[in-house]
Amino acid sequence: MSGPGEGKIKLGKADVYIHLKGKSGASVTHVDIELPELNEIIKSGENTYVGGKRGGVFLGLKKDMINRAERFKK
């Protein structure tokens, strides 16, 4: 976990949940990261990938997502 740094834009504080299969409509157990600002980068219905890193995870972005992220202003 590297924290704040040059070239990083803080989006806000996310709510993170383990969503259990069979509860609240989940067909498989998964992790929900809920932060409205993420929808400005990753649109509803789009898919990406996630990887583990020391202290957390990272979301890999596809070309369209990268373009939106690079235009993001907080």
C-alpha positions, -999 to +999 in steps of 0.1 A: +000+000+000+017+032-011-008+059-001-010+094-016+015+104-042+022+123-074-002+115-102-028+100-078-063+115-075-083+106-044-118+096-054-134+094-019-141+067+006-157+036-008-180+012+010-167-023+005-188-054+012-185-092+009-218-100-007-228-136+001-244-159-024-282-161-020-284-129+000-297-096-015-300-111-050-264-124-053-260-154-075-223-159-064-203-146-035-184-115-045-169-082-033-188-050-039-169-017-040-195+011-039-183+045-048-204+066-072-173+083-087-162+049-100-191+050-124-175+080-141-146+057-151-162+023-153-197+025-167-225+002-155-223-031-174-187-027-184-162-053-172-126-050-162-101-071-142-088-069-107-054-079-093-041-082-058-013-059-044+003-054-011-024-037+012-053-040-013-062-045-049-060-026-082-085-023-110-071-027-145-087-004-170-095-008-207-088+019-232-122+037-229-119+036-191-084+049-192-095+079-214-123+087-189-100+083-159-074+106-174-100+133-179-114+129-144-111+160-123-119+160-085 
